[in-house]
């Protein structure tokens, strides 16, 4: 690889890592707002079928990016970004605590009560998210490479969807169990939110497959990579 291509590969890796970390941190901070992502009046276990947290909106981006990193940069680089996401989330937790300790002024648009209402559950949410995130992301990468090796680099859609479906279910299950255990969400909502969240993530995972193909096509053409070949030494 030429020095120019090596520099480009490094810069793209940094951009993908930044998008991954930003999506992860944002999902932890905004999770307390829930909405209906499809206007159908169906209920399952007392929860609207399409009722989910807005924290799920940026989260599928993380799985798309880890699949791109796994396919192009390899398992080691994908794992490095996952670990970086953990440190970024923990650092955001420290910032939240610092903001909570600083008393609001009389004229502050956001007073202490509002701040605590919005971010009060964030520490527990970060803990729950990090544990779920660790299980899900490392499983996603492992399952992805299992199918990649088994199919000798072929059938990109298979490893993308199998890895994402598996990891997204584990992530949703783990985070809901922890949030209900921390009493952030009542247990009556557990099954409904689990089913709604998994359905949403499966649909998004299926929809992002063309984006993965497009990204992989770009990398293979730009860096002259063969099927299953990865960028090395960046």
C-alpha positions as CSV (number, residue, x, y, z in Angstrom):
1,X,0.0,0.0,0.0
2,X,1.3,3.4,-0.9
3,X,1.9,6.1,1.8
4,X,-1.0,8.1,0.3
5,X,-3.4,5.2,0.6
6,X,-2.1,4.3,4.0
7,X,-2.8,7.8,5.3
8,X,-6.3,7.8,3.7
9,X,-7.1,4.4,5.4
10,X,-5.9,5.8,8.7
11,X,-8.1,8.9,8.4
12,X,-11.2,6.9,7.4
13,X,-10.6,4.6,10.4
14,X,-10.5,7.6,12.7
15,X,-13.7,9.0,11.2
16,X,-15.5,5.7,11.6
17,X,-14.2,5.4,15.2
18,X,-15.4,8.9,16.0
19,X,-18.9,8.2,14.6
20,X,-19.0,5.0,16.6
21,X,-18.1,6.7,19.8
22,X,-20.4,9.7,19.3
23,X,-23.4,7.3,18.5
24,X,-22.7,5.2,21.6
25,X,-22.4,8.2,24.0
26,X,-25.5,9.9,22.6
27,X,-27.6,6.7,23.0
28,X,-26.7,6.6,26.7
29,X,-27.6,10.2,27.3
30,X,-31.0,10.4,25.5
31,X,-32.4,7.0,26.4
32,X,-35.1,8.2,28.8
33,X,-37.4,9.6,26.1
34,X,-39.7,7.0,24.4
35,X,-41.7,7.4,21.2
36,X,-43.7,5.4,18.7
37,X,-41.6,4.8,15.6
38,X,-44.6,3.4,13.6
39,X,-48.2,4.6,14.0
40,X,-49.9,1.3,14.4
41,X,-52.2,0.8,17.4
42,X,-51.0,-2.7,18.4
43,X,-50.0,-3.8,21.9
44,X,-47.8,-6.6,23.2
45,X,-47.6,-7.3,26.9
46,X,-49.0,-3.9,27.7
47,X,-46.6,-1.9,25.6
48,X,-47.3,-0.4,22.1
49,X,-45.6,-2.7,19.6
50,X,-43.6,0.1,18.1
51,X,-42.7,1.9,21.4
52,X,-39.0,2.3,21.8
53,X,-36.4,4.6,23.4
54,X,-34.8,7.4,21.3
55,X,-31.6,6.0,22.5
56,X,-32.0,3.2,20.0
57,X,-31.9,5.6,17.1
58,X,-28.1,6.1,17.0
59,X,-27.3,2.6,18.4
60,X,-27.6,0.6,15.1
61,X,-24.9,2.9,13.7
62,X,-22.4,1.3,16.0
63,X,-23.1,-2.2,14.7
64,X,-22.9,-1.1,11.1
65,X,-19.5,0.5,11.8
66,X,-18.1,-2.5,13.6
67,X,-19.2,-4.7,10.7
68,X,-17.4,-2.3,8.3
69,X,-14.3,-2.3,10.5
70,X,-14.4,-6.1,10.9
71,X,-14.7,-6.5,7.1
72,X,-12.0,-4.0,6.1
73,X,-9.7,-3.4,9.0
74,X,-10.0,-6.8,10.8
75,X,-11.0,-8.1,14.2
76,X,-8.3,-6.4,16.2
77,X,-9.1,-2.9,14.9
78,X,-12.8,-3.4,15.5
79,X,-12.1,-4.5,19.1
80,X,-10.0,-1.5,19.7
81,X,-12.8,0.8,18.7
82,X,-15.2,-1.1,21.1
83,X,-12.8,-0.6,24.0
84,X,-12.4,3.1,23.1
85,X,-16.2,3.4,23.2
86,X,-16.1,2.1,26.8
87,X,-13.6,4.7,27.9
88,X,-15.6,7.5,26.2
89,X,-18.8,6.4,27.9
90,X,-17.1,6.3,31.3
91,X,-15.6,9.7,30.7
92,X,-19.1,11.1,29.8
93,X,-20.3,9.7,33.1
94,X,-17.6,11.7,35.0
95,X,-18.7,14.9,33.1
96,X,-22.4,14.2,34.1
97,X,-21.4,13.9,37.8
98,X,-19.3,17.1,37.6
99,X,-22.3,18.9,36.1
100,X,-24.5,17.6,38.8
101,X,-22.2,18.8,41.6
102,X,-22.1,22.3,40.1
103,X,-25.1,24.3,41.5
104,X,-27.1,26.1,38.8
105,X,-27.3,29.9,38.9
106,X,-30.7,31.7,39.5
107,X,-30.9,32.7,35.8
108,X,-29.7,29.3,34.4
109,X,-32.1,28.1,31.6
110,X,-31.6,24.6,33.0
111,X,-31.9,24.4,36.8
112,X,-30.7,21.7,39.1
113,X,-34.1,19.9,39.1
114,X,-34.3,19.8,35.3
115,X,-30.7,18.6,35.0
116,X,-31.2,15.8,37.5
117,X,-34.5,14.8,35.9
118,X,-32.8,14.4,32.5
119,X,-29.4,13.1,33.6
120,X,-30.2,11.6,37.0
121,X,-30.6,8.1,35.7
122,X,-27.7,8.4,33.3
123,X,-25.0,6.8,35.6
124,X,-27.1,3.7,36.0
125,X,-28.0,3.8,32.3
126,X,-24.3,4.0,31.4
127,X,-23.5,1.0,33.6
128,X,-26.4,-1.0,32.1
129,X,-25.5,0.1,28.6
130,X,-21.8,-0.7,29.0
131,X,-22.5,-4.2,30.3
132,X,-25.0,-4.9,27.4
133,X,-22.6,-3.2,25.0
134,X,-19.7,-5.3,26.0
135,X,-21.6,-8.5,25.5
136,X,-23.2,-7.5,22.3
137,X,-20.3,-5.8,20.5
138,X,-17.8,-8.5,21.2
139,X,-20.3,-11.2,20.2
140,X,-21.1,-9.2,17.1
141,X,-17.4,-9.2,16.1
142,X,-16.9,-12.8,16.9
143,X,-20.0,-14.0,15.1
144,X,-19.1,-11.8,12.1
145,X,-15.6,-13.3,11.8
146,X,-17.0,-16.8,12.3
147,X,-19.2,-16.5,9.3
148,X,-16.5,-14.7,7.3
149,X,-14.1,-17.5,7.8
150,X,-16.7,-20.2,7.3
151,X,-17.8,-18.7,3.9
152,X,-14.2,-17.8,2.9
153,X,-15.1,-14.1,2.7
154,X,-18.2,-14.6,0.5
155,X,-21.9,-13.9,1.3
156,X,-21.4,-10.5,3.0
157,X,-25.1,-10.2,3.7
158,X,-25.1,-13.4,5.7
159,X,-22.5,-12.5,8.2
160,X,-23.7,-8.9,8.4
161,X,-27.3,-9.9,9.4
162,X,-26.5,-13.0,11.4
163,X,-24.0,-11.2,13.6
164,X,-26.2,-8.1,14.0
165,X,-29.4,-10.1,14.7
166,X,-27.6,-12.1,17.4
167,X,-25.8,-9.2,19.1
168,X,-28.8,-6.8,18.9
169,X,-31.0,-9.3,20.7
170,X,-28.4,-9.9,23.4
171,X,-27.9,-6.1,23.8
172,X,-31.6,-5.4,24.1
173,X,-32.2,-8.2,26.5
174,X,-29.3,-7.3,28.7
175,X,-29.9,-3.6,28.9
176,X,-33.6,-4.1,29.7
177,X,-32.9,-6.6,32.4
178,X,-30.5,-4.2,34.0
179,X,-32.7,-1.1,33.6
180,X,-35.6,-2.9,35.2
181,X,-33.4,-4.2,38.0
182,X,-32.2,-0.7,38.7
183,X,-35.9,0.4,38.7
184,X,-35.4,2.9,35.9
185,X,-38.1,1.0,33.9
186,X,-40.9,-1.0,35.6
187,X,-40.9,-4.8,34.9
188,X,-44.4,-4.6,33.5
189,X,-42.8,-3.0,30.4
190,X,-40.0,-5.5,30.0
191,X,-41.5,-8.0,27.5
192,X,-43.2,-5.3,25.4
193,X,-40.0,-3.2,25.1
194,X,-37.9,-6.3,24.4
195,X,-40.1,-7.4,21.5
196,X,-40.4,-3.8,20.2
197,X,-36.7,-3.1,20.4
198,X,-35.7,-6.4,18.8
199,X,-38.1,-5.8,15.9
200,X,-36.8,-2.3,15.4
201,X,-33.2,-3.4,15.4
202,X,-33.8,-6.3,13.0
203,X,-35.5,-4.1,10.5
204,X,-32.7,-1.5,10.8
205,X,-30.1,-4.3,10.4
206,X,-31.7,-5.5,7.3
207,X,-31.9,-2.0,5.9
208,X,-28.3,-1.2,6.6
209,X,-27.1,-4.2,4.5
210,X,-27.0,-2.2,1.3
211,X,-24.9,0.5,3.1
212,X,-22.4,-2.2,4.2
213,X,-22.2,-3.5,0.6
214,X,-21.6,0.1,-0.7
215,X,-18.9,0.8,1.9
216,X,-17.1,-2.5,1.2
217,X,-17.3,-1.9,-2.5
218,X,-15.7,1.5,-2.0
219,X,-12.9,0.1,0.1
220,X,-12.1,-2.8,-2.1
221,X,-12.0,-0.6,-5.2
222,X,-10.1,2.2,-3.6
223,X,-7.5,0.0,-1.8
224,X,-7.5,-2.9,-4.4
225,X,-8.6,-5.5,-1.8
226,X,-9.7,-9.0,-2.8
227,X,-12.7,-10.8,-1.3
228,X,-12.0,-11.4,2.4
229,X,-8.8,-9.3,2.3
230,X,-8.2,-6.7,5.0
231,X,-6.2,-3.5,5.3
232,X,-3.1,-4.3,7.3
233,X,-0.6,-2.3,9.3
234,X,-2.2,1.1,9.8
